[in-house]
Amino acid sequence: MSSSRQLATPGAQFVRATRSDGTALRYLFSPERESFAEFIAGGESWTVRQGGPMALWDAIERALVAWQDNGSPGIETVRPRVTDRSHLYWIDSSPLLRWEHRLA
């Protein structure tokens, strides 16, 4: 799944920390998109709080569902096309498994 996460939110960084009281902190930051997702532990589950112009976790969830629906294909199934304007990645088995990263 980590490859589809990286394709859905390129450049985002996952950060783990622990407060002095032992509370686990988990964040996903995308400085380029000025967006974040905060993962808040609540017993056996997590709540996600998002901020910024891009809902990072929503993009990851869509990629994860599409990836699972297509049999969890391996990284070797990803096809790239690189141009001077963008990087395009796709998996032939699903039109939902397609990501384009435009270059500035």
Number of C-alpha atoms within 10 A of each C-alpha: 14 10 14 25 18 14 22 24 23 15 13 20 13 13 11 10 11 10 8 7 6 8 11 13 14 16 18 19 21 18 12 9 16 11 17 23 22 20 19 16 14 8 6 5 8 11 11 13 13 19 13 14 10 16 16 23 20 14 15 19 14 15 24 20 13 17 20 11 11 14 9 13 15 12 12 7 11 17 12 14 10 11 10 8 10 13 14 17 17 18 20 12 12 12 10 15 21 18 19 15 15 11 9 6
